[in-house]
């Protein structure tokens, strides 16, 4: 008696689909093929996408994972299976092939098998806009928060960002409404001139990397003509052109940042030979979870953020005003830069010491550190004078 083989195929999915189709585009370790093109523009990072997502492991039917949900492109990290949604238009349907760990074969003891081939089918059902259009091709993206113009992108100074909720233009300022667990919602603001300057600076860095110093100088000059306060562009121009005026201005305005940047940025290292000698008394060791650090000039204080959402950092504040000056990562090079500037533990007056909130005082500054879940943050405010 002959055996009867019955094969059931899902609509639009054949056995051959478990391997990349002919003509599929390869991108790193995955391949994709567009079955149906969409319409309209690619969603902004803040737009709300309604999508359908099916995953098939090693066989045709049924799908071992199916979801139909909504999200914002800024919620997608580079390694996310649904990452293609960032570049898909309404109505587009595409196949993605790759290899990864099948979570269905894992439990709290581990996984029974290694990475397996999979086929994913993605479809954009609708897009709800939550953005004002920025000039030209300019866009805001996340992870890290950055401004993008075509193939050029520049990071933006920001705290931790989980995803972008909305992008608004108010006058000449771009408001980026972000959510950042565990801190909740906040608004990051960037003047349009700063965004243009940072993109010009990014083009300058690209030219430095290509050893096109004339082109780099042109882009850096442009960045500083747009925004004279862009310290990164001024430091890079000082490094490649030897402009002593730029270095003197940075040394006066942002000495802590300059000491760190010159020691950590590969294109600013020539500046280290022109920096002042190390100041005495610097000692950090392993920063405590709550401490205050001072330095010999009495211009700055440092307060560590340990643990931090984006890694451990030292927040540098102006000792006279309490204004935030910069953030220095507490890695080996960051600690070395702070020690060079003479930062050491200060005898701050501890006012409150509880599990989730600690406060201290130094001079006329009130310092608070709070902790939520496994993250912490600090703030400094100037006390009113009587």
VEXFI-33168 format. One record per residue (C-alpha): residue in one letter; y, z, x; chain. Coordinates in nm, 3 decimals, always signed. Each point is the difference from the previous one (the first is absolute). Example, Ala and Ser with C-alpha at 12.3 -4.5 7.8 and 13.67 -1.06 7.14 Angstrom:
REM residues 2
NODE  aa        Y        Z        X  ch
NODE   a   -0.450   +0.780   +1.230   A
NODE   s   +0.344   -0.066   +0.137   A
***
This chain:
REM residues 386
NODE  aa        Y        Z        X  ch
NODE   x   +0.000   +0.000   +0.000   A
NODE   x   +0.332   -0.104   +0.145   A
NODE   x   +0.277   +0.258   +0.022   A
NODE   x   +0.311   -0.069   -0.200   A
NODE   x   +0.326   +0.046   +0.193   A
NODE   x   +0.302   +0.069   -0.217   A
NODE   x   +0.346   -0.012   +0.160   A
NODE   x   +0.307   +0.107   -0.195   A
NODE   x   +0.335   -0.120   +0.133   A
NODE   x   +0.335   +0.149   -0.091   A
NODE   x   +0.266   -0.245   -0.114   A
NODE   x   +0.176   -0.141   +0.303   A
NODE   x   -0.235   +0.173   +0.247   A
NODE   x   -0.294   -0.178   +0.159   A
NODE   x   -0.250   +0.107   +0.262   A
NODE   x   +0.193   -0.193   +0.264   A
NODE   x   +0.302   +0.221   -0.074   A
NODE   x   -0.162   +0.286   +0.192   A
NODE   x   +0.094   -0.196   +0.312   A
NODE   x   +0.349   -0.140   +0.063   A
NODE   x   +0.047   -0.333   -0.172   A
NODE   x   +0.073   -0.314   +0.193   A
NODE   x   +0.374   -0.017   +0.054   A
NODE   x   +0.049   +0.379   -0.015   A
NODE   x   +0.281   +0.138   +0.216   A
NODE   x   -0.108   +0.247   +0.268   A
NODE   x   +0.228   +0.296   +0.068   A
NODE   x   -0.130   +0.252   +0.251   A
NODE   x   -0.338   +0.130   -0.117   A
NODE   x   +0.030   -0.138   -0.354   A
NODE   x   +0.026   -0.342   -0.166   A
NODE   x   +0.163   -0.094   -0.329   A
NODE   x   +0.009   -0.299   -0.232   A
NODE   x   +0.246   -0.061   -0.285   A
NODE   x   -0.184   -0.109   -0.314   A
NODE   x   +0.312   -0.015   -0.219   A
NODE   x   +0.358   +0.003   +0.121   A
NODE   x   +0.261   +0.217   -0.168   A
NODE   x   +0.359   -0.060   -0.103   A
NODE   x   +0.335   +0.164   +0.071   A
NODE   x   +0.093   +0.192   +0.314   A
NODE   x   -0.205   +0.238   +0.211   A
NODE   x   +0.052   +0.357   -0.132   A
NODE   x   +0.242   +0.234   +0.174   A
NODE   x   -0.135   +0.322   +0.150   A
NODE   x   +0.137   +0.194   -0.299   A
NODE   x   -0.128   -0.229   -0.278   A
NODE   x   -0.284   +0.110   -0.226   A
NODE   x   -0.309   -0.222   +0.014   A
NODE   x   -0.268   -0.001   -0.267   A
NODE   x   -0.320   -0.128   +0.156   A
NODE   x   -0.378   -0.031   -0.029   A
NODE   x   -0.226   +0.066   +0.298   A
NODE   x   -0.379   -0.054   +0.019   A
NODE   x   -0.224   +0.067   +0.301   A
NODE   x   -0.352   -0.137   +0.049   A
NODE   x   -0.241   +0.129   +0.267   A
NODE   x   -0.283   -0.219   +0.129   A
NODE   x   -0.092   -0.132   -0.343   A
NODE   x   +0.157   -0.192   -0.283   A
NODE   x   +0.012   +0.216   -0.311   A
NODE   x   +0.116   +0.239   -0.122   A
NODE   x   +0.312   +0.097   +0.194   A
NODE   x   -0.055   +0.338   +0.167   A
NODE   x   +0.367   +0.086   -0.028   A
NODE   x   +0.249   -0.119   -0.261   A
NODE   x   +0.350   +0.122   -0.065   A
NODE   x   +0.292   -0.117   -0.211   A
NODE   x   +0.312   +0.198   +0.073   A
NODE   x   +0.365   -0.014   +0.111   A
NODE   x   +0.153   +0.075   +0.338   A
NODE   x   +0.294   -0.084   +0.222   A
NODE   x   -0.055   -0.212   +0.314   A
NODE   x   +0.151   +0.279   +0.210   A
NODE   x   -0.295   +0.221   -0.099   A
NODE   x   -0.234   -0.231   +0.191   A
NODE   x   -0.070   +0.081   +0.362   A
NODE   x   -0.107   -0.283   +0.237   A
NODE   x   -0.368   +0.101   -0.016   A
NODE   x   -0.013   +0.005   -0.383   A
NODE   x   -0.245   -0.246   -0.155   A
NODE   x   +0.263   -0.091   -0.256   A
NODE   x   +0.254   -0.081   +0.271   A
NODE   x   +0.015   -0.368   -0.102   A
NODE   x   +0.187   +0.108   -0.315   A
NODE   x   +0.311   +0.032   +0.219   A
NODE   x   +0.021   -0.380   +0.031   A
NODE   x   -0.144   -0.116   -0.335   A
NODE   x   +0.201   -0.135   -0.293   A
NODE   x   -0.057   +0.047   -0.374   A
NODE   x   -0.319   -0.174   -0.113   A
NODE   x   -0.141   -0.046   +0.349   A
NODE   x   -0.371   +0.062   +0.048   A
NODE   x   -0.160   +0.012   +0.342   A
NODE   x   -0.328   +0.091   +0.170   A
NODE   x   -0.013   +0.220   +0.309   A
NODE   x   -0.303   +0.029   +0.230   A
NODE   x   -0.062   +0.258   +0.269   A
NODE   x   -0.217   +0.287   +0.120   A
NODE   x   +0.059   +0.370   -0.059   A
NODE   x   -0.179   +0.322   -0.085   A
NODE   x   -0.152   +0.006   -0.347   A
NODE   x   +0.115   +0.332   -0.143   A
NODE   x   -0.288   -0.004   -0.249   A
NODE   x   -0.235   +0.067   +0.292   A
NODE   x   +0.187   +0.309   +0.120   A
NODE   x   -0.010   +0.365   -0.097   A
NODE   x   +0.116   +0.326   +0.156   A
NODE   x   -0.276   -0.033   +0.262   A
NODE   x   +0.127   -0.340   +0.117   A
NODE   x   -0.080   -0.368   -0.061   A
NODE   x   -0.350   -0.146   -0.003   A
NODE   x   +0.104   -0.346   +0.123   A
NODE   x   +0.270   -0.158   +0.212   A
NODE   x   +0.263   -0.256   -0.108   A
NODE   x   -0.125   -0.259   -0.250   A
NODE   x   +0.136   -0.337   -0.113   A
NODE   x   +0.195   +0.000   -0.324   A
NODE   x   +0.184   -0.239   -0.228   A
NODE   x   +0.315   +0.118   -0.178   A
NODE   x   +0.174   -0.186   -0.282   A
NODE   x   +0.370   +0.077   -0.052   A
NODE   x   +0.220   -0.116   -0.286   A
NODE   x   +0.366   +0.077   -0.077   A
NODE   x   +0.040   +0.038   -0.376   A
NODE   x   +0.373   +0.081   -0.019   A
NODE   x   +0.295   +0.125   +0.206   A
NODE   x   +0.277   +0.232   -0.122   A
NODE   x   +0.308   -0.023   +0.229   A
NODE   x   +0.161   +0.319   +0.133   A
NODE   x   +0.248   -0.148   +0.247   A
NODE   x   +0.339   -0.158   +0.048   A
NODE   x   -0.023   -0.318   +0.207   A
NODE   x   +0.121   +0.044   +0.358   A
NODE   x   +0.200   -0.277   +0.171   A
NODE   x   -0.194   -0.297   +0.137   A
NODE   x   -0.363   +0.073   +0.087   A
NODE   x   +0.064   +0.366   +0.073   A
NODE   x   -0.250   +0.251   -0.143   A
NODE   x   -0.092   +0.365   +0.040   A
NODE   x   -0.362   +0.090   +0.086   A
NODE   x   -0.191   +0.323   +0.062   A
NODE   x   -0.243   +0.150   +0.254   A
NODE   x   +0.227   +0.042   +0.185   A
NODE   x   +0.317   -0.047   -0.204   A
NODE   x   +0.157   -0.317   +0.139   A
NODE   x   +0.222   -0.297   -0.079   A
NODE   x   -0.164   -0.343   +0.015   A
NODE   x   +0.154   -0.347   +0.026   A
NODE   x   -0.261   -0.273   +0.029   A
NODE   x   -0.209   +0.078   +0.309   A
NODE   x   +0.251   +0.254   +0.137   A
NODE   x   -0.019   +0.366   -0.095   A
NODE   x   +0.180   +0.313   +0.114   A
NODE   x   -0.095   +0.365   -0.064   A
NODE   x   +0.245   +0.214   -0.195   A
NODE   x   +0.078   +0.366   +0.074   A
NODE   x   -0.171   +0.195   -0.273   A
NODE   x   -0.210   +0.299   -0.085   A
NODE   x   -0.359   -0.037   -0.125   A
NODE   x   -0.055   -0.267   -0.268   A
NODE   x   -0.300   -0.019   -0.231   A
NODE   x   +0.129   -0.299   -0.196   A
NODE   x   +0.320   -0.164   -0.124   A
NODE   x   +0.090   +0.050   -0.367   A
NODE   x   +0.317   -0.209   -0.024   A
NODE   x   +0.249   -0.199   +0.208   A
NODE   x   +0.362   -0.012   -0.117   A
NODE   x   +0.322   -0.142   +0.139   A
NODE   x   +0.308   +0.212   -0.065   A
NODE   x   +0.304   -0.175   +0.141   A
NODE   x   -0.084   -0.078   +0.363   A
NODE   x   -0.273   +0.264   +0.024   A
NODE   x   -0.373   -0.041   -0.062   A
NODE   x   -0.161   +0.298   -0.173   A
NODE   x   -0.373   +0.035   +0.062   A
NODE   x   -0.158   +0.245   -0.244   A
NODE   x   -0.315   +0.130   +0.165   A
NODE   x   -0.276   +0.245   -0.080   A
NODE   x   -0.141   +0.204   +0.285   A
NODE   x   -0.272   +0.257   -0.058   A
NODE   x   +0.043   +0.288   +0.021   A
NODE   x   +0.379   -0.029   -0.021   A
NODE   x   +0.037   -0.190   -0.329   A
NODE   x   +0.268   -0.259   -0.073   A
NODE   x   +0.303   -0.067   +0.218   A
NODE   x   +0.248   -0.282   +0.066   A
NODE   x   +0.046   -0.160   +0.342   A
NODE   x   +0.329   -0.191   +0.036   A
NODE   x   +0.073   -0.283   +0.243   A
NODE   x   +0.322   -0.203   +0.016   A
NODE   x   -0.067   -0.373   -0.002   A
NODE   x   +0.178   -0.028   +0.335   A
NODE   x   -0.252   +0.241   +0.153   A
NODE   x   -0.293   -0.205   -0.131   A
NODE   x   +0.149   -0.320   +0.145   A
NODE   x   +0.070   +0.176   +0.331   A
NODE   x   -0.354   +0.135   +0.025   A
NODE   x   -0.144   -0.346   -0.061   A
NODE   x   +0.226   -0.144   +0.272   A
NODE   x   -0.118   +0.278   +0.232   A
NODE   x   -0.364   -0.082   -0.083   A
NODE   x   +0.065   -0.362   +0.097   A
NODE   x   +0.149   +0.128   +0.325   A
NODE   x   -0.310   +0.208   +0.075   A
NODE   x   -0.217   -0.304   -0.071   A
NODE   x   +0.207   -0.200   +0.250   A
NODE   x   -0.032   +0.277   +0.263   A
NODE   x   -0.376   -0.007   -0.048   A
NODE   x   +0.008   -0.378   +0.056   A
NODE   x   +0.213   +0.052   +0.318   A
NODE   x   +0.287   -0.191   -0.162   A
NODE   x   +0.276   +0.234   +0.118   A
NODE   x   +0.285   -0.235   -0.094   A
NODE   x   -0.133   -0.028   -0.354   A
NODE   x   -0.059   +0.376   -0.011   A
NODE   x   +0.358   +0.072   +0.105   A
NODE   x   +0.129   -0.235   -0.270   A
NODE   x   -0.202   +0.177   -0.272   A
NODE   x   +0.093   +0.348   +0.127   A
NODE   x   +0.369   -0.096   +0.011   A
NODE   x   -0.032   -0.121   -0.357   A
NODE   x   -0.169   +0.324   -0.109   A
NODE   x   +0.276   +0.214   +0.152   A
NODE   x   +0.275   -0.220   -0.142   A
NODE   x   -0.149   +0.065   -0.346   A
NODE   x   -0.070   +0.371   +0.053   A
NODE   x   +0.150   +0.161   +0.313   A
NODE   x   -0.191   +0.323   -0.076   A
NODE   x   -0.345   -0.155   +0.050   A
NODE   x   -0.108   +0.204   +0.304   A
NODE   x   -0.327   -0.189   +0.059   A
NODE   x   +0.186   -0.330   +0.046   A
NODE   x   +0.254   +0.162   +0.232   A
NODE   x   -0.274   +0.158   +0.213   A
NODE   x   -0.188   -0.329   +0.032   A
NODE   x   +0.318   -0.186   +0.094   A
NODE   x   +0.077   +0.263   +0.264   A
NODE   x   -0.355   -0.033   +0.137   A
NODE   x   -0.008   -0.380   +0.034   A
NODE   x   +0.366   -0.063   +0.084   A
NODE   x   +0.083   +0.317   +0.192   A
NODE   x   +0.308   +0.068   -0.215   A
NODE   x   +0.122   +0.341   +0.116   A
NODE   x   +0.240   +0.031   -0.294   A
NODE   x   -0.294   -0.013   -0.243   A
NODE   x   -0.189   +0.265   +0.196   A
NODE   x   +0.304   +0.229   +0.025   A
NODE   x   +0.061   -0.025   -0.374   A
NODE   x   -0.363   +0.088   -0.081   A
NODE   x   -0.005   +0.286   +0.251   A
NODE   x   +0.302   +0.152   -0.173   A
NODE   x   -0.104   -0.070   -0.358   A
NODE   x   -0.380   +0.047   -0.002   A
NODE   x   -0.124   +0.154   +0.327   A
NODE   x   -0.315   +0.149   -0.152   A
NODE   x   -0.099   -0.325   -0.165   A
NODE   x   +0.084   -0.198   +0.316   A
NODE   x   -0.213   +0.227   +0.221   A
NODE   x   -0.294   -0.054   -0.233   A
NODE   x   +0.053   -0.373   -0.067   A
NODE   x   +0.037   -0.091   +0.368   A
NODE   x   -0.330   +0.172   +0.078   A
NODE   x   -0.200   -0.142   -0.290   A
NODE   x   +0.128   -0.352   -0.074   A
NODE   x   -0.150   -0.254   +0.245   A
NODE   x   +0.317   -0.212   +0.008   A
NODE   x   +0.236   +0.296   +0.057   A
NODE   x   -0.180   +0.151   +0.300   A
NODE   x   +0.255   -0.138   +0.254   A
NODE   x   +0.246   +0.251   -0.150   A
NODE   x   -0.200   +0.299   +0.126   A
NODE   x   +0.134   -0.058   +0.354   A
NODE   x   +0.355   +0.044   -0.129   A
NODE   x   -0.054   +0.311   -0.211   A
NODE   x   +0.130   +0.340   +0.118   A
NODE   x   -0.229   +0.230   +0.195   A
NODE   x   -0.219   +0.240   -0.195   A
NODE   x   +0.172   +0.316   -0.122   A
NODE   x   -0.153   +0.335   +0.099   A
NODE   x   -0.188   +0.237   -0.228   A
NODE   x   -0.180   -0.254   -0.215   A
NODE   x   -0.330   +0.126   -0.141   A
NODE   x   -0.177   -0.095   -0.322   A
NODE   x   -0.370   +0.060   +0.051   A
NODE   x   -0.169   -0.041   -0.337   A
NODE   x   +0.275   +0.032   -0.265   A
NODE   x   -0.066   +0.271   -0.257   A
NODE   x   -0.008   -0.086   -0.368   A
NODE   x   +0.337   +0.170   -0.040   A
NODE   x   +0.234   +0.031   +0.295   A
NODE   x   +0.350   -0.103   +0.104   A
NODE   x   +0.074   -0.164   +0.335   A
NODE   x   +0.335   -0.018   +0.178   A
NODE   x   +0.125   -0.178   +0.313   A
NODE   x   +0.256   +0.088   +0.270   A
NODE   x   +0.294   -0.202   -0.136   A
NODE   x   -0.020   +0.181   -0.338   A
NODE   x   +0.058   -0.329   -0.182   A
NODE   x   -0.340   -0.025   -0.168   A
NODE   x   -0.284   +0.204   -0.144   A
NODE   x   -0.356   -0.115   -0.051   A
NODE   x   -0.231   +0.107   -0.284   A
NODE   x   -0.363   -0.119   +0.009   A
NODE   x   -0.167   -0.147   -0.308   A
NODE   x   -0.359   +0.119   +0.049   A
NODE   x   -0.209   -0.119   -0.177   A
NODE   x   +0.189   -0.310   -0.112   A
NODE   x   -0.079   -0.275   -0.249   A
NODE   x   +0.060   -0.273   +0.261   A
NODE   x   -0.114   +0.201   +0.301   A
NODE   x   +0.159   +0.291   +0.183   A
NODE   x   +0.368   -0.046   +0.085   A
NODE   x   +0.298   +0.196   +0.129   A
NODE   x   +0.302   -0.029   -0.229   A
NODE   x   +0.320   +0.007   +0.204   A
NODE   x   +0.309   +0.139   -0.176   A
NODE   x   +0.364   +0.026   +0.103   A
NODE   x   +0.052   +0.368   +0.084   A
NODE   x   +0.360   +0.000   -0.123   A
NODE   x   -0.047   -0.175   -0.335   A
NODE   x   -0.373   +0.019   -0.081   A
NODE   x   -0.016   -0.379   -0.044   A
NODE   x   -0.330   -0.172   +0.081   A
NODE   x   +0.037   -0.205   +0.318   A
NODE   x   -0.345   -0.145   +0.069   A
NODE   x   -0.375   +0.060   -0.013   A
NODE   x   -0.203   +0.017   +0.322   A
NODE   x   -0.381   -0.038   -0.023   A
NODE   x   -0.177   +0.298   +0.157   A
NODE   x   -0.232   -0.209   +0.212   A
NODE   x   -0.016   +0.030   +0.380   A
NODE   x   +0.298   -0.227   +0.062   A
NODE   x   +0.209   +0.159   -0.273   A
NODE   x   -0.068   +0.350   +0.135   A
NODE   x   +0.081   -0.119   +0.353   A
NODE   x   +0.336   -0.137   -0.117   A
NODE   x   +0.087   +0.326   -0.177   A
NODE   x   -0.096   +0.207   +0.305   A
NODE   x   +0.214   -0.227   +0.218   A
NODE   x   +0.297   +0.085   -0.222   A
NODE   x   -0.067   +0.372   +0.042   A
NODE   x   -0.127   +0.084   -0.350   A
NODE   x   -0.155   +0.347   -0.019   A
NODE   x   -0.096   +0.251   -0.268   A
NODE   x   +0.298   +0.192   -0.139   A
NODE   x   +0.020   +0.351   -0.138   A
NODE   x   +0.077   -0.103   -0.357   A
NODE   x   +0.027   +0.277   -0.259   A
NODE   x   -0.296   -0.022   -0.239   A
NODE   x   +0.117   +0.074   -0.355   A
NODE   x   -0.306   -0.080   -0.209   A
NODE   x   -0.363   -0.050   +0.093   A
NODE   x   -0.229   -0.099   -0.285   A
NODE   x   -0.298   -0.234   -0.022   A
NODE   x   +0.190   -0.295   -0.148   A
NODE   x   +0.357   +0.077   +0.109   A
NODE   x   +0.158   +0.127   +0.319   A
NODE   x   +0.371   +0.032   +0.073   A
NODE   x   +0.197   +0.088   +0.311   A
NODE   x   +0.358   +0.005   +0.124   A
NODE   x   +0.165   -0.103   +0.323   A
NODE   x   +0.379   +0.009   +0.036   A
NODE   x   +0.138   -0.116   -0.337   A
NODE   x   -0.307   -0.212   -0.085   A
NODE   x   -0.267   +0.086   -0.256   A
NODE   x   -0.339   -0.155   +0.080   A
NODE   x   -0.277   -0.031   -0.257   A
NODE   x   -0.359   -0.115   +0.039   A
NODE   x   -0.218   -0.049   -0.303   A
NODE   x   -0.360   -0.107   -0.028   A
NODE   x   -0.189   -0.173   -0.279   A
NODE   x   -0.371   -0.074   +0.028   A
NODE   x   -0.057   -0.114   +0.360   A
NODE   x   +0.356   -0.121   +0.068   A
NODE   x   +0.329   +0.165   +0.083   A
NODE   x   +0.368   -0.084   +0.034   A
NODE   x   +0.317   +0.168   +0.124   A
NODE   x   +0.367   +0.002   -0.095   A
NODE   x   +0.315   +0.135   +0.164   A
NODE   x   +0.322   +0.091   -0.183   A
NODE   x   +0.324   +0.148   +0.125   A
NODE   x   +0.081   +0.338   -0.150   A
NODE   x   +0.344   +0.035   -0.163   A
NODE   x   +0.260   +0.181   +0.204   A
NODE   x   +0.166   +0.306   -0.149   A
***
